[in-house]
Amino acid sequence: MYSSPDYLERVYAGVLGKIIGVYLGRPFEGWTQQRILSELGEIWDYQHERLGVPLVVADDDISGTFTFLRALPDHGGSADLTAEQIGKSWLNYIVENRSILWWGGMGNSTEHTAFLRLKNGTPAPQSGAIATNGKTVAEQIGAQIFIDGWALVCPGNPTLAAELARKAGSVSHDGEAIYASQLLAAMEAQAFVEPDIDQLIETGLKYLPADCLITRLVNDIRSWHRADNDWRLTRDRIEREYGYDKFPGNCHVIPNHAIIILSLLYSEDKFGRALMIANTSGWDTDCNSGNVGCLIGIKNGLGAIDLKLREPVADKLYLSTADGGRCITDAVRETYEICRIAQQLGQAQPIPTPKNGARFHFSLAGSTQGFEVEKTAVMRDTHGARLVSAVSRDGEATGQRSGEADVEGANSTGNRCLALDFNPSRQLPRIRITTPTFIPPDSKEASHYSLMACPTLYAGNIVTGRLVAAAENSAKVRVTPFVTYYGDNDELTPRHGPELTLEPGSVRHFQWKIDELRGAPIAQFGLEVSSEAAAAGRLYIDYIDWSGTPTTAFRRPPGDGKMWLRAWINAVDHVGTRWASPFHLSQNRDTGLFIQGSRDWQNYAVESTIMSDPAKSFGLAARVQGLTRYYALLLGPNQAVRLVRNYDGIQVLAETPYSWNWSERYRFNLEVSGPEIAGSINGVELIRYHEPEKTLLDGGIALVCEEGLIMADEVSITGA
């Protein structure tokens, strides 16, 4: 078991390295080296603004890496995890044709091919085998790009990391693709304890057959590195011997694995230089850069990550899956989840979440957890305000940014908090900082990998926080919490909470229950800060938190906006937008879910009046944790009402006769409270069930339709 006190920080550095690498390479993914050099030059910084795209985006490298790892806790958290179980997690979290994967078609996209095999009943590892899909499909890049999480939960244990990477990779890949993923997973796991790149490569090679192509490629590049002493010369050799033209398929693993080894060998042990080589070399830039960034991040820690690459990201990442409430996340939250999985796996000591598990606790050096100073027409940069990661009372160095807090009790745990240095002006008397709680405006448009998400914050939730005004402030600080929501025509509309006034050196706790927003989804949470006489000062944000089930109603808000519908995870075949019923859902075959909510929701009642015209079965689901994990109350065949549990397979828990007809409306109510589940139709309780398994303790809600059409005007939820 890895017991070093630096585990948490090294995981955080690995997560940051992964997402920075992906964001750096994503805008020019698939470009040749020649085009990159002629149009962009060497890649030392982000290119998104030059190419007119957002920086933080949904991407398969990120969504797959941090989502597929959930197979471990979802199936007991032991090293005995099987490829078949990981394949079941694919079916739970992936929304077909919409989330995580590149949906390029059978035989063209390796992952799409494997998904179709899984869906049609072929379990992993047969779903990804050469014998099933052929050598070309099986040896593309995908197994390699998703492996980082398996290494992060196996610090100093390359054997287990390589084995888990083999199982995970075999869901969709085989052959050389598996070897590449095993080598990288072993290297990343060993990077927690071994700083030398050559030794890490030696460790990785131990898990590969001596005669496989990956082994030969790695040895060739190491030899060329010793002879050439110039990464460009070695890159030219790679193209001649292992270039794209030598291997069939859309994106073969061999050329791209070569770029990873090239970047590491010529990195001079520098994070920025390693990513420059990976991205300037071309081909599958975001994939290669993400793997390289993760490994160097683990090996060298937070201090090695260039500030100019870290700051613009602000920890933000998106995981576009069927578990909608976990889609808008950040590097700190994912870091603590990885550490929790590692502890469950028996590979690391427990690491408690600081500040009673607050959603935003800013405890890792330099972390902002998505919070950024809002830019305006007056202030297009942030020179009037800046966010820094600070330390209370003891003046300990903050790592990436300087900043000390010297306020008695400035931090409830003695850990880091977020500090806002503000300098108001006549043109900008109020400074606003925000963090996303739903799809941000720059991601509203459809993209190659669509961003699907539910909000993390709802009307009816209670937001709490702890703020401290620096003792050296010369004037009172006024702070107002606020949200912005997608109002009429999807314009961002603010809703403010109570204003707080803080004397210099004072501490304020706040609590704000968000009012009803008529069904509009909340896009951001923020703080608005000003001071008397526009005096400069500093505000410490110790923590911000919200959790639990809101009491609210989901309906079509006024106006012509569409974001209220996008706030639901759409796992049905068709969603009507021009019909009288706001929820007009059609499923061609099998069962479709229209999902809302998060794992914060545990005990509640969900209610909706639903009409089918026609459907094989339909109703409501609760404690939804994806597409194959939920409870559902359904009207269905044989004139019956059923309570079912889907836990990687459907089981009828209770059933009673009930006469129902198409084209009639039925008011469903499904209540979950601990192990007790009760189902009512039209106000009459028909089913009550005590769940002895305790398999599903939390999760969102869903409208459910099997082979047909359903319509509803509103879905309401009442928290316990």
C-alpha positions in Angstrom: 0.0 0.0 0.0 1.3 3.4 -1.0 1.5 5.6 2.2 3.4 8.7 1.1 1.8 11.9 2.2 2.2 13.3 -1.3 -0.3 10.9 -2.9 -3.1 13.4 -3.0 -1.0 16.1 -4.6 0.5 13.7 -7.1 -2.9 12.5 -8.2 -4.1 16.1 -8.5 -1.0 16.8 -10.7 -1.8 13.8 -12.8 -5.4 14.8 -13.3 -4.4 18.4 -14.2 -1.7 17.1 -16.5 -4.3 14.9 -18.3 -6.8 17.7 -18.9 -4.2 20.3 -19.7 -2.7 18.0 -22.3 -6.1 17.3 -23.9 -7.2 21.0 -24.0 -3.8 21.9 -25.5 -4.0 19.4 -28.3 -7.8 19.3 -29.0 -8.2 22.3 -31.4 -5.9 20.8 -34.0 -6.4 17.1 -33.4 -5.6 15.1 -36.5 -3.4 17.8 -38.2 -0.1 16.8 -39.7 3.1 18.1 -38.3 3.7 20.1 -41.4 0.4 21.9 -41.1 0.9 22.6 -37.4 4.3 24.1 -38.0 3.2 26.2 -41.0 0.0 27.6 -39.4 0.7 27.6 -35.7 4.4 27.0 -35.0 5.7 25.0 -32.1 2.9 24.5 -29.5 3.9 26.1 -26.2 0.5 27.5 -25.3 -3.2 27.1 -26.0 -4.4 27.7 -29.5 -8.2 27.8 -29.0 -8.6 31.5 -29.4 -6.7 31.5 -32.7 -8.9 28.7 -33.9 -12.1 30.1 -32.6 -13.1 27.3 -30.2 -13.7 27.0 -26.4 -10.8 25.9 -24.2 -12.6 23.6 -21.8 -14.7 21.1 -23.8 -16.3 17.7 -23.6 -13.8 15.2 -25.0 -13.7 11.4 -25.2 -10.1 11.3 -23.6 -11.4 13.0 -20.5 -14.9 11.5 -20.3 -13.8 8.0 -20.9 -10.8 8.1 -18.5 -12.7 9.3 -15.5 -16.0 7.5 -16.2 -14.8 4.0 -17.0 -12.8 4.0 -13.7 -16.2 4.0 -11.9 -16.4 0.3 -12.8 -14.3 -0.3 -9.7 -16.5 1.2 -7.1 -19.6 0.1 -9.0 -18.6 -3.5 -8.8 -17.2 -3.9 -5.3 -13.9 -2.0 -5.6 -11.6 -5.0 -5.6 -8.7 -6.1 -7.9 -10.9 -9.0 -9.0 -12.8 -6.6 -11.3 -13.4 -8.3 -14.7 -13.5 -7.0 -18.2 -17.2 -8.1 -18.4 -18.0 -5.8 -15.4 -16.2 -2.9 -17.1 -18.2 -3.5 -20.2 -21.4 -3.3 -18.1 -20.3 0.1 -16.9 -20.0 1.2 -20.5 -23.7 0.2 -21.0 -24.7 2.1 -17.9 -22.9 5.4 -18.5 -22.7 5.7 -22.3 -25.7 7.3 -24.1 -25.7 5.7 -27.6 -24.7 8.1 -30.4 -24.5 11.0 -27.9 -21.9 10.8 -25.1 -18.3 9.9 -24.5 -17.3 8.1 -27.7 -16.6 9.0 -31.3 -19.7 7.5 -33.0 -18.1 6.8 -36.3 -19.9 3.6 -37.1 -19.4 -0.2 -37.0 -15.9 -1.1 -38.3 -14.8 2.5 -38.5 -14.9 3.6 -34.8 -13.4 0.9 -32.6 -15.3 2.1 -29.5 -18.6 2.3 -31.4 -18.0 -1.2 -32.7 -17.4 -2.5 -29.2 -20.4 -0.7 -27.8 -22.7 -2.3 -30.4 -21.2 -5.7 -29.6 -21.9 -5.1 -25.9 -25.4 -3.9 -26.6 -26.2 -6.9 -28.7 -25.1 -9.3 -26.0 -21.4 -10.0 -26.7 -19.6 -9.5 -23.3 -16.2 -8.2 -22.8 -13.5 -9.1 -23.6 -15.0 -10.7 -26.7 -16.6 -7.3 -27.5 -13.1 -5.9 -28.3 -11.3 -9.0 -29.5 -9.5 -9.4 -32.8 -11.4 -12.6 -33.4 -14.7 -10.6 -33.1 -13.8 -7.3 -34.9 -10.6 -7.9 -36.9 -7.1 -6.7 -36.3 -7.4 -3.3 -37.9 -10.4 -2.2 -35.7 -8.9 -3.8 -32.5 -5.5 -2.0 -32.7 -6.6 1.6 -32.9 -5.7 4.2 -30.2 -8.6 4.0 -27.8 -7.3 1.6 -25.2 -4.3 3.8 -24.6 -6.1 7.1 -24.2 -8.4 5.8 -21.3 -5.8 4.2 -19.1 -4.6 7.0 -16.8 -7.3 6.4 -14.1 -6.2 2.8 -13.6 -2.6 4.0 -12.9 -3.7 6.7 -10.6 -5.5 4.2 -8.3 -2.4 2.0 -8.2 0.4 4.2 -6.9 3.7 2.3 -7.0 2.0 -0.9 -8.1 2.7 -1.2 -11.9 1.6 -4.9 -11.9 -1.9 -4.2 -10.8 -2.1 -1.1 -13.0 -1.1 -3.1 -16.1 -3.6 -5.8 -15.3 -6.5 -3.4 -14.8 -5.5 -1.6 -18.0 -5.5 -4.9 -19.9 -9.0 -5.7 -18.6 -10.3 -2.2 -19.4 -8.7 -2.0 -22.8 -10.1 -5.4 -23.8 -13.6 -4.1 -23.7 -12.9 -2.4 -27.0 -9.4 -3.4 -28.2 -6.9 -6.2 -28.5 -3.3 -6.9 -29.6 -0.9 -4.1 -29.8 -3.4 -1.6 -28.5 -3.6 -3.6 -25.2 0.2 -3.7 -25.0 0.5 0.1 -25.4 -2.1 0.7 -22.7 -0.3 -1.7 -20.3 3.0 -0.1 -20.8 1.7 3.4 -20.2 -0.4 2.3 -17.1 2.7 0.6 -15.6 4.8 3.6 -16.2 2.3 6.0 -14.7 1.8 3.8 -11.6 5.6 3.5 -11.1 6.0 7.2 -11.6 4.8 7.7 -8.0 8.0 6.1 -6.8 10.5 6.3 -9.7 11.6 9.7 -11.2 13.8 8.4 -14.1 12.1 8.2 -17.5 14.3 5.4 -18.8 13.6 3.3 -15.7 9.9 3.9 -16.1 10.1 2.6 -19.7 12.0 -0.4 -18.5 9.3 -1.0 -15.9 6.6 -0.8 -18.6 8.4 -3.1 -21.0 8.4 -5.9 -18.4 4.7 -6.4 -18.9 4.9 -6.8 -22.7 5.9 -9.7 -24.9 9.5 -9.3 -26.1 8.5 -9.8 -29.7 5.5 -7.5 -29.9 5.5 -4.5 -32.1 5.2 -2.0 -29.2 8.4 -3.4 -27.7 10.3 -3.1 -31.0 9.0 0.5 -31.5 10.0 1.6 -28.0 13.5 0.1 -28.4 13.9 1.8 -31.8 13.0 5.2 -30.5 15.3 4.8 -27.5 18.1 4.0 -29.9 17.3 6.9 -32.2 17.2 9.2 -29.2 20.7 8.3 -28.2 22.0 8.8 -31.8 20.0 11.9 -32.9 20.0 14.2 -29.9 17.2 16.2 -31.7 13.6 15.4 -31.4 12.8 16.6 -34.9 15.2 14.1 -36.4 13.7 11.3 -34.4 10.2 12.4 -35.3 11.2 12.1 -39.0 12.5 8.6 -38.4 9.2 7.7 -36.7 7.2 8.9 -39.7 9.4 6.9 -42.1 9.3 3.7 -40.1 6.0 3.8 -38.1 3.9 6.6 -39.8 0.2 6.6 -40.4 0.7 5.3 -43.9 2.1 2.0 -42.6 -1.0 1.1 -40.6 -4.6 0.7 -41.6 -7.6 2.2 -39.9 -8.7 5.6 -38.7 -6.2 6.2 -35.8 -3.8 3.4 -35.2 -2.1 3.1 -31.8 1.5 2.5 -33.1 2.3 5.9 -34.6 0.7 7.7 -31.7 2.4 5.6 -29.0 5.7 6.4 -30.8 5.0 10.2 -30.3 4.4 9.6 -26.5 7.7 7.8 -26.1 9.4 10.5 -28.2 8.0 13.3 -26.1 9.0 11.7 -22.8 12.6 11.0 -23.9 13.2 14.5 -25.3 11.2 16.3 -22.5 14.3 17.2 -20.5 12.1 16.4 -17.6 10.0 19.5 -18.3 6.2 19.4 -18.4 5.8 22.2 -21.0 8.5 20.9 -23.3 7.0 17.4 -23.2 3.6 18.7 -24.2 5.2 20.9 -26.9 6.8 17.9 -28.6 3.6 15.8 -28.3 1.5 18.5 -29.9 3.9 19.9 -32.4 4.5 16.3 -33.7 0.9 16.1 -35.0 -1.5 13.1 -35.5 -3.8 12.4 -32.5 -2.5 15.4 -30.5 -5.0 15.6 -27.7 -4.8 11.9 -26.9 -1.0 11.8 -26.9 -0.6 15.1 -25.1 -3.1 13.9 -22.4 -1.2 10.7 -21.6 2.1 12.6 -21.6 0.7 15.3 -19.3 -0.6 12.8 -16.8 2.6 10.9 -16.5 4.8 14.0 -16.1 2.3 15.4 -13.7 2.4 12.3 -11.5 6.2 12.1 -11.7 7.1 15.7 -11.1 4.1 17.0 -9.1 2.3 20.3 -9.1 5.4 22.5 -9.1 6.3 21.2 -12.6 3.1 22.3 -14.3 3.5 25.6 -16.1 1.4 28.3 -14.6 0.4 29.7 -18.0 -1.1 26.3 -18.8 -2.7 25.7 -15.5 -4.5 29.0 -14.8 -6.8 29.3 -17.8 -8.2 25.8 -17.1 -9.2 26.7 -13.6 -9.6 23.0 -12.7 -12.7 22.7 -15.0 -13.6 19.4 -16.8 -16.8 17.8 -18.1 -17.8 14.2 -18.0 -20.6 13.7 -20.5 -22.4 10.6 -19.3 -25.9 9.2 -18.4 -25.1 10.1 -14.7 -26.0 13.7 -15.4 -25.3 15.3 -12.0 -21.7 14.3 -12.1 -21.0 15.8 -15.6 -20.1 19.3 -14.5 -17.1 18.7 -12.3 -13.5 19.8 -11.6 -10.0 18.4 -11.1 -10.3 18.6 -7.3 -13.5 16.6 -7.1 -12.1 14.0 -9.4 -8.9 13.8 -7.5 -10.6 13.0 -4.2 -12.8 10.4 -6.0 -9.7 8.7 -7.4 -8.1 8.7 -3.9 -11.3 7.2 -2.5 -11.3 4.4 -5.1 -7.6 3.7 -4.4 -8.3 3.4 -0.7 -11.2 1.0 -1.4 -8.9 -1.0 -3.7 -6.4 -1.3 -0.8 -3.7 0.7 -2.6 -3.6 3.9 -0.6 -4.4 5.3 2.9 -7.8 7.0 3.4 -7.8 10.7 2.6 -10.8 12.4 4.2 -12.5 15.2 2.2 -11.8 18.5 4.0 -14.4 20.9 5.5 -17.0 18.3 6.1 -17.1 17.3 2.4 -18.0 20.8 1.1 -18.4 20.9 -2.7 -15.9 23.7 -3.0 -13.1 23.6 -0.4 -10.1 24.9 -2.3 -7.7 22.7 -0.2 -5.3 21.7 -2.9 -2.5 24.1 -3.8 -3.5 26.6 -6.5 -7.0 25.1 -6.9 -9.9 27.3 -7.9 -12.5 24.6 -8.7 -13.9 26.4 -11.7 -14.2 29.8 -10.1 -12.9 32.6 -12.3 -13.2 36.4 -12.3 -15.9 37.3 -14.7 -14.8 39.3 -17.7 -16.8 42.3 -18.8 -16.9 44.8 -21.7 -15.2 47.2 -19.3 -12.6 44.7 -18.1 -11.7 42.2 -20.7 -8.9 40.8 -18.6 -8.7 40.3 -14.9 -6.3 43.1 -13.9 -8.9 44.6 -11.6 -9.2 41.4 -9.6 -7.5 38.0 -9.3 -8.1 34.7 -7.5 -5.3 33.1 -5.6 -5.1 30.0 -3.5 -4.2 31.1 0.0 -3.3 29.6 3.4 -4.8 30.8 6.6 -2.9 32.1 9.6 0.5 30.5 9.3 1.6 32.2 6.0 2.6 28.9 4.4 3.6 29.2 0.8 0.8 28.5 -1.7 2.8 26.7 -4.3 1.7 28.2 -7.7 0.7 31.7 -6.5 1.8 33.9 -3.7 -0.7 34.9 -1.1 -1.1 34.7 2.6 -4.0 35.0 5.0 -3.3 36.3 8.4 -6.8 36.3 9.8 -7.6 34.5 13.0 -10.0 31.7 12.1 -9.8 32.5 8.4 -10.1 28.9 7.6 -12.2 26.4 9.6 -9.7 23.6 9.0 -6.3 25.3 8.7 -6.2 24.2 5.1 -6.2 26.4 2.0 -9.0 28.7 1.0 -9.6 30.8 -2.1 -8.7 34.5 -1.9 -10.1 37.2 -4.1 -7.9 40.3 -4.4 -10.2 43.1 -5.7 -9.5 46.6 -6.9 -12.8 48.2 -7.9 -13.1 51.3 -10.1 -15.8 53.7 -11.2 -16.2 51.7 -14.4 -16.3 48.4 -12.5 -17.5 49.0 -8.9 -18.4 45.3 -8.4 -16.3 42.3 -9.1 -18.0 39.0 -9.9 -16.6 35.5 -9.6 -18.5 32.5 -11.0 -18.2 28.7 -11.4 -20.3 26.7 -13.8 -23.2 24.6 -12.5 -24.5 23.5 -15.9 -23.6 23.7 -19.6 -21.8 27.1 -20.0 -22.7 29.5 -22.8 -19.6 28.7 -24.9 -20.7 25.0 -25.0 -24.3 25.4 -25.9 -23.7 24.6 -29.6 -23.3 21.0 -30.8 -19.8 19.7 -31.0 -17.9 16.6 -32.0 -18.4 15.2 -28.5 -21.6 16.7 -27.3 -21.8 17.9 -23.7 -24.7 16.3 -21.9 -25.3 17.3 -18.3 -27.8 18.0 -15.6 -27.3 21.0 -13.4 -25.5 20.6 -10.1 -27.6 23.3 -8.4 -31.4 23.7 -8.4 -34.1 26.0 -7.2 -35.0 24.7 -3.8 -31.4 23.9 -2.9 -29.8 25.7 0.1 -26.3 27.2 -0.6 -24.0 27.7 2.4 -20.6 29.2 2.7 -18.0 30.8 5.0 -16.3 34.1 4.1 -13.6 36.1 5.8 -12.6 39.7 5.1 -8.8 40.3 5.4 -7.8 42.2 8.5 -5.7 44.6 6.5 -8.7 45.8 4.5 -9.3 49.5 4.8 -13.1 49.3 4.3 -16.1 47.1 4.7 -16.6 44.4 2.1 -20.1 43.7 0.6 -20.7 40.3 -0.8 -23.8 39.0 -2.5 -24.2 35.4 -3.6 -26.0 35.0 -6.9 -26.9 32.5 -9.6 -27.5 33.0 -13.3 -30.0 30.9 -15.0 -31.1 30.3 -18.6 -34.2 32.6 -18.8 -36.2 33.7 -21.8 -34.6 32.8 -25.1 -31.7 31.2 -23.1 -30.3 34.5 -22.0 -28.3 34.4 -18.8 -30.5 36.0 -16.1 -29.2 36.8 -12.6 -31.0 36.0 -9.3 -29.4 37.5 -6.2 -29.3 36.3 -2.6 -29.0 38.4 0.6 -26.2 41.0 0.7 -23.5 40.4 3.4 -21.4 43.1 5.0 -18.0 42.1 6.4 -15.9 44.4 8.6 -12.1 44.0 8.2 -11.1 40.8 9.9 -14.6 39.5 10.3 -16.0 36.1 9.5 -19.5 35.5 8.0 -21.4 32.3 7.4 -24.2 32.5 5.0 -27.2 30.4 4.0 -29.4 31.1 1.0 -32.3 29.0 -0.3 -32.7 29.6 -4.0 -36.2 30.6 -5.0 -38.3 28.9 -7.7 -37.1 29.7 -11.2 -40.2 28.5 -13.2 -38.3 25.5 -14.5 -35.2 27.4 -15.8 -31.8 25.6 -15.2 -29.1 27.3 -13.2 -26.0 27.9 -15.2 -23.6 29.5 -12.7 -23.1 30.2 -9.0 -21.1 33.2 -8.1 -20.2 36.0 -5.6 -20.5 39.7 -6.3 -18.0 41.7 -4.3 -17.7 45.5 -3.7 -16.4 47.7 -1.0 -17.0 51.1 0.6 -15.4 54.0 -1.4 -14.2 51.5 -4.0 -11.3 50.5 -1.7 -9.1 47.6 -2.7 -9.0 44.6 -0.5 -9.1 40.9 -0.1 -11.9 38.4 0.6 -11.2 34.8 1.6 -13.7 32.1 0.5 -13.3 29.2 2.9 -15.9 27.0 1.4 -19.1 26.9 -0.6 -21.5 24.0 -0.4 -24.9 22.7 -1.4 -26.3 19.2 -1.5 -29.4 17.2 -1.0 -32.6 16.9 -2.8 -34.4 20.1 -3.8 -38.2 20.5 -3.7 -39.0 21.9 -7.1 -40.9 21.3 -10.3 -39.5 20.8 -13.8 -41.6 22.3 -16.5 -41.2 24.4 -19.7 -40.3 27.9 -18.7 -41.7 31.0 -20.5 -40.0 32.0 -23.7 -38.4 30.1 -26.6 -35.3 28.7 -24.8 -34.1 25.2 -25.3 -31.6 24.8 -22.4 -34.4 23.6 -20.0 -34.7 20.5 -22.2 -30.9 20.1 -22.4 -30.8 20.0 -18.6 -32.2 16.4 -19.0 -29.9 13.6 -20.1 -31.6 12.5 -23.3 -31.5 8.8 -23.6 -34.6 8.4 -25.7 -34.7 8.2 -29.4 -36.8 11.4 -30.1 -37.7 14.4 -28.1 -40.5 16.5 -29.6 -40.2 20.3 -29.3 -43.2 21.5 -31.2 -46.0 19.7 -29.4 -48.3 20.9 -26.7 -46.8 18.6 -24.0 -43.4 19.9 -22.9 -42.2 16.4 -22.4 -43.0 14.6 -25.7 -40.7 11.5 -25.7 -40.6 8.7 -28.3 -38.7 5.5 -28.1 -38.4 3.2 -31.1 -37.4 0.0 -29.4 -36.1 -1.2 -26.0 -36.4 1.3 -23.1 -35.4 5.0 -23.1 -34.9 7.2 -20.1 -35.1 11.0 -19.8 -32.9 11.7 -16.7 -32.6 14.6 -14.3 -30.7 15.0 -11.0 -27.7 13.7 -9.2 -26.2 11.3 -6.6 -26.9 14.0 -4.0 -30.5 13.0 -4.1 -31.4 10.1 -1.7 -34.8 10.2 -0.1 -37.6 11.9 -2.0 -40.9 11.6 -3.9 -41.1 12.1 -7.6 -44.4 12.7 -9.3 -45.7 13.3 -12.8 -48.9 12.8 -14.8 -48.1 10.8 -17.9 -50.0 9.7 -21.0 -49.0 7.0 -23.3 -50.1 6.9 -27.0 -49.0 4.1 -27.3 -46.1 2.5 -25.3 -45.3 -1.1 -24.2 -44.6 0.2 -20.7 -44.0 3.6 -19.2 -43.6 5.5 -15.9 -41.2 7.1 -13.5 -37.7 6.1 -12.2 -35.9 7.1 -9.0 -32.4 6.8 -7.7 -31.2 6.7 -11.3 -27.4 6.1 -11.5 -27.2 5.7 -15.3 -29.0 3.7 -17.9 -28.9 0.3 -16.2 -29.2 1.2 -12.5 -32.5 2.6 -11.1 -35.9 1.8 -9.6 -38.9 2.3 -11.7 -42.7 2.3 -11.3 -44.3 1.2 -14.5 -47.6 0.5 -16.1 -47.0 -2.3 -18.5 -48.1 -5.5 -20.2 -50.9 -7.8 -18.8 -52.7 -4.8 -17.3 -50.4 -4.5 -14.3 -48.3 -2.0 -12.4 -44.8 -3.1 -11.5 -41.9 -1.9 -9.4 -38.7 -3.0 -11.0 -35.0 -2.7 -10.1 -32.5 -2.4 -12.9 -29.1 -3.3 -11.6 -27.2 -4.3 -14.7 -30.4 -6.3 -15.4 -34.1 -6.0 -14.8 -35.8 -7.6 -11.8 -39.5 -7.3 -10.9 -39.6 -6.5 -7.2 -43.4 -6.2 -6.9 -46.4 -6.4 -9.2 -50.2 -5.9 -8.9 -53.1 -5.9 -11.4 -54.1 -2.5 -12.7 -56.4 -1.7 -15.6 -55.0 1.1 -17.8 -55.5 2.4 -21.3 -53.5 4.3 -23.9 -54.4 8.0 -24.4 -55.4 8.4 -20.7 -53.4 10.3 -18.1 -52.1 8.6 -15.0 -50.5 10.4 -12.0 -47.5 8.4 -11.0 -45.8 8.9 -7.6 -42.7 7.0 -6.6 -41.3 7.6 -3.1 -37.9 6.3 -1.9 -36.9 6.6 1.8 -34.0 4.5 2.9 -34.9 0.9 2.1 -38.7 1.7 1.7 -40.1 2.2 -1.8 -43.7 3.1 -2.4 -45.6 3.5 -5.7 -48.9 5.2 -6.2 -51.1 5.8 -9.3 -53.7 8.5 -9.2 -53.2 9.1 -5.5 -53.7 5.4 -4.5 -50.7 3.5 -3.1 -50.5 0.2 -5.0 -47.0 -1.0 -4.1 -44.9 -0.8 -1.0 -41.6 -2.7 -1.0 -38.8 -3.1 1.6 -35.5 -3.3 -0.3 -33.1 -5.7 1.6 -30.3 -5.4 -1.0 -29.6 -1.7 -0.4 -28.0 -1.6 -3.8 -29.3 1.8 -4.9 -29.1 4.4 -2.2 -29.1 7.6 -4.2 -29.5 9.0 -7.7 -31.7 11.2 -9.9 -35.1 10.8 -11.5 -36.3 9.9 -15.0 -39.3 9.5 -17.3 -39.3 6.0 -18.7 -40.7 4.9 -22.0 -40.5 1.4 -23.6 -41.3 1.2 -27.3 -43.7 4.0 -27.8 -44.6 7.6 -27.0 -45.3 9.3 -23.7 -46.3 12.9 -22.8 -46.1 14.9 -19.6 -46.4 18.6 -18.7 -44.4 18.6 -15.5 -42.2 16.5 -13.3 -42.0 17.4 -9.6 -39.7 16.3 -6.8 -40.2 16.7 -3.1 -37.1 16.2 -0.9 -37.5 14.4 2.4 
